Amino acid sequence: MKPPSCRDPDILAFLDRLTLDLGVSVDGSLAGRHRSPLSGRSLEFAQHREYVPGDDPRHVDWKVYGRRDKLFVRQHRQETNLTTHLLVDRSASMDFGAGAPYTKFAYACALAGYTAYLLLHQGDAVGLSYLDGGVSIQYPPRGGEDRFDVIAGSLETVTCAGSGRLSSGLSEALATMNRRSLAVLFSDLAENEDALLPLLRTAAAAGIRLLVVQVVDPVERDLSLSGNRVRFLDPEEVVTPVTTARPEVRDAYIREFAAMTDRYARELMAAGITYLLASTDQPIPTTLARMTGA
Amino acid sequence: MIGMYFHHPWFLAALPLALAPAVFHLLALRRSVTVRFAWTHLVRRALHHSSARRKLVDIAVLVMRCLLIAVCLLYFARPVGHVDPAVRGRVRLTLAVDTSFSMRRRGSEQPVFQQCLERADRLLQFLEPAGMQVDVVSFNTSVRRETPGPVGSAQARAAVAALVPGWSGTDLGALFQWWVGHAAAQDRETGGRLHHKLLVLTDCAVHGIRDIVAVSSPAATGHQDVLLWHPAFGGPNGRIRDVTFDAVENGVVSVRCNPADVAVGGQALLSTDGRVVDALIVDGMRDTYAFAWNPRLPRGDTPLEVRLPDDILSEDNVFRCVYRGASRRRLLCRIEEPFDVRGVDSVRFYLDRLEGAGWEVTWAPGGTGPVAPPWTLELRAGLRAMPADDTASGRPLLVFPAADVDVPSYERFTEGVEFIEPRAAVREPFRLVYGQDEAFNGFCAQYDLRNIEVYRTWRMTITGSASGWRPVLYFNDGTPALAVRGTTWVSAFPLDRTSTNLALKPFFIGLLGYIAAHAAPARTLGAYEIVGMPVPLNDYPRIVVHPEGVPVSPDTVSVSPEGVRFLKPGWYQISGDGGSQVIAVNPDPAEGDLTLATPEHVRRVLRAAGAIGSMSAIGMEREGDLHEAVAWCLGREYAGLLAMLMALLFAVETALSRLGGRLV
């Protein structure tokens, strides 16, 4: 199965009309589209502040002085660039594609590629890390015209050969990130929620802005496997429970799965983390549009 | 104690197949699809909710399916429960096979009798493993035991295989009477209550049931059951009856028949030598129908057949008889007319017309001298004297004396009759009055004799009743006008045109034909003999199959002092010094009456015979009928019970499957 390309001209043209705006200020070293918590020289007014000695007299708002007979200085919001870390889950569970044309990993790579294009197009710096038992391949965040080719080339050639737990790789990746940077995680989150959720909550509390895109296959959503008898093999823990795809089992599974995604959505939102459930049978532009809020 | 017997025991060998669902289930476990799945822990959690109930349903479905297959196999094995040997010994089974003629009729695939024999043979095969003893009898109008007593199946099968259909009628009433008496005798011998069973293989034709008036045999004390096992029944069987021949004008022979049992619209064919010469459609408007046939060259015996093409019986739809042509219609004429009259006023002219009606007329040369035989009838008209050498020939003779007859010349053969010349001639013509001969009167009824003018020239007196003369026509003053004795007919009026105009009427030719037919030594045309009825042999010791001339075989005829009985339909010729006659032999016309008897009718006759117990009837067409008969003989069949059990298991299995059991 050929993985989806992240250089589709139609999708790229579609992305030219979108903006990934997280709505919060971020730190950055380069001027960009994102607001900075620091006052700067941008055109966007932030607030007035009473003049204190040492302030640059060029910032005094003389019109206010005329009205209030006090010196105030104008402070402008500084626009900075965004440092984004794209984290792609490369664990074995991502290599699953029964109900859609692509595996979850291929779908996640395509999403990551187009996200990189979108951010780079906005002038942001984009880095890429693959997560499995650790952080296997890491491209530091950088901007520039040629950065997309580097990231896209990597995403198009990488294989899903990882092993180990997502939580350990994610923990390692988050530890290297600066506060106020953005981390976009593409993963199926196929691990115990109790292990992943504290990790993500801690990162959010540390000031890392997180966008979690949970990539699932349609079969995983509704257990619509063909055949009456199926042996489910856990790809990571290597246990082999045997069961049958009975209607009542299927119904119970659908309920369990919905409960799992609901919990992720509820608790991540509470922690200020943006959560998005993406199914591999959905068109990639649709998912991208949901990511950008378009 | 109930034992079990199976019609098709080989199905039991397939009973291990009942484990097939379990085997399939285990194989399916091995053939399961393996999927690497990220959410196995969720699946495990989902399984945890319903595993206990699911396992119960699974096992229940598995058991239902195994049971369903097992019961299905048992159903096809057709188990029959029968009593154990100790109890079975009290059952007396009698197998009665109908060997009447109607059993010979065509069936859908094979003759009905053959079908019955085949079914009886299979029945006995089924009874063999159960060790059932069978008494075999055959019956038609009487009952004949084919086995010395109750025998095993093998011996019974041999007895059944040796049966052949007969030619006589059937009488279920006689069978029932015999069986009741036989059962009573068995009860007396054993001193206990036996269970008597009578299985009758018969076509149940209504003709075979005679109402029983009185029962002389003592009633049996044991229980008695009767099962009528009959082949598929066809519609009414048509028969042609009462075939007669009439010679009419212009050489045309009229063959009259009574197709009383032929359905309206049915076609009957008259054929000779395999060639259809006439056909008629029965319209239901008349009792008697007539074929018209012109023999053209009436020489020798001509076999005739009246056939119903679509008859049910294969062999009784043909009425065979023989039409005798020239040998029966030769007429020797000796006529002395008072005047040498020629033309239409001449008797000779009208006698000439007989040739056109198929008669061969020989004119005696010069009125005297012998004429070589044979001839059917010698006509002497207007002869004044009878030559002495012709008076004792014994040939059929019809005499019309002349007005001035030389009476003494006739006295040699007219002994017992006096001819007296009236003293005063009556100038008024007499009318003719019929006598007591019904056959002759029936013949005359089709003509109007009132227009015949007869002048009496003599008074004929029959002098003694022992003389054998029988008057068939009288003058209206009560004196005989025409009398017959044996083959000699004499009249009291001349055949002179001046004394009577009889010769100028069409009646005259018919009268000559009637006299010729009754005066001939051979049998009447259209002779019809019934199989089994004795025909007196008299002086006809030689019997051959006609027309081949092959001497008959012993199985064809039965010769006894009473005569000969013909056992098969066909043509026979018996001949001897007295001549010969051809006999057409057909079966009992009653056998053609194939209306199916109602069970109520049979039951009534059975009760009249003194039987107590049940009576039932089944067909013979379906395979299930055979099993039903076997079950009736042996005991109870469990097919119905198993069918209900199958339906129940199927319903439970379906319900459980819908409940969640989807094993395979």
HADDOCK unambig.tbl for C-alpha pairs under 7 A between the chains (distance, minus, plus):
assign (segid A and resid 93 and name CA) (segid B and resid 37 and name CA) 6.96 0.50 0.50
assign (segid A and resid 93 and name CA) (segid B and resid 38 and name CA) 5.19 0.50 0.50
assign (segid A and resid 190 and name CA) (segid B and resid 38 and name CA) 5.84 0.50 0.50
assign (segid A and resid 190 and name CA) (segid B and resid 39 and name CA) 6.62 0.50 0.50
assign (segid A and resid 229 and name CA) (segid B and resid 32 and name CA) 5.02 0.50 0.50
assign (segid A and resid 229 and name CA) (segid B and resid 33 and name CA) 6.36 0.50 0.50
assign (segid A and resid 230 and name CA) (segid B and resid 32 and name CA) 5.30 0.50 0.50
assign (segid A and resid 230 and name CA) (segid B and resid 33 and name CA) 4.65 0.50 0.50
assign (segid A and resid 230 and name CA) (segid B and resid 34 and name CA) 5.71 0.50 0.50
assign (segid A and resid 230 and name CA) (segid B and resid 35 and name CA) 6.90 0.50 0.50
assign (segid A and resid 231 and name CA) (segid B and resid 32 and name CA) 6.38 0.50 0.50
assign (segid A and resid 231 and name CA) (segid B and resid 33 and name CA) 5.80 0.50 0.50
assign (segid A and resid 231 and name CA) (segid B and resid 34 and name CA) 4.47 0.50 0.50
assign (segid A and resid 231 and name CA) (segid B and resid 35 and name CA) 6.04 0.50 0.50
assign (segid A and resid 232 and name CA) (segid B and resid 34 and name CA) 5.92 0.50 0.50
assign (segid A and resid 232 and name CA) (segid B and resid 35 and name CA) 5.05 0.50 0.50
assign (segid A and resid 232 and name CA) (segid B and resid 36 and name CA) 5.90 0.50 0.50
assign (segid A and resid 232 and name CA) (segid B and resid 37 and name CA) 5.81 0.50 0.50
assign (segid A and resid 232 and name CA) (segid B and resid 40 and name CA) 6.24 0.50 0.50
assign (segid A and resid 233 and name CA) (segid B and resid 34 and name CA) 6.77 0.50 0.50
assign (segid A and resid 233 and name CA) (segid B and resid 35 and name CA) 5.77 0.50 0.50
assign (segid A and resid 233 and name CA) (segid B and resid 36 and name CA) 4.52 0.50 0.50
assign (segid A and resid 233 and name CA) (segid B and resid 37 and name CA) 5.67 0.50 0.50
assign (segid A and resid 233 and name CA) (segid B and resid 40 and name CA) 6.91 0.50 0.50
assign (segid A and resid 234 and name CA) (segid B and resid 36 and name CA) 5.73 0.50 0.50
assign (segid A and resid 234 and name CA) (segid B and resid 37 and name CA) 5.40 0.50 0.50
assign (segid A and resid 234 and name CA) (segid B and resid 38 and name CA) 5.93 0.50 0.50
assign (segid A and resid 234 and name CA) (segid B and resid 40 and name CA) 5.67 0.50 0.50
assign (segid A and resid 235 and name CA) (segid B and resid 36 and name CA) 5.41 0.50 0.50
assign (segid A and resid 235 and name CA) (segid B and resid 37 and name CA) 6.26 0.50 0.50
assign (segid A and resid 235 and name CA) (segid B and resid 38 and name CA) 6.36 0.50 0.50
assign (segid A and resid 249 and name CA) (segid B and resid 46 and name CA) 5.62 0.50 0.50
assign (segid A and resid 249 and name CA) (segid B and resid 47 and name CA) 5.75 0.50 0.50
assign (segid A and resid 252 and name CA) (segid B and resid 46 and name CA) 4.84 0.50 0.50
assign (segid A and resid 253 and name CA) (segid B and resid 42 and name CA) 6.18 0.50 0.50
assign (segid A and resid 253 and name CA) (segid B and resid 43 and name CA) 5.68 0.50 0.50
assign (segid A and resid 253 and name CA) (segid B and resid 46 and name CA) 5.01 0.50 0.50
assign (segid A and resid 256 and name CA) (segid B and resid 42 and name CA) 6.14 0.50 0.50
assign (segid A and resid 257 and name CA) (segid B and resid 42 and name CA) 6.85 0.50 0.50
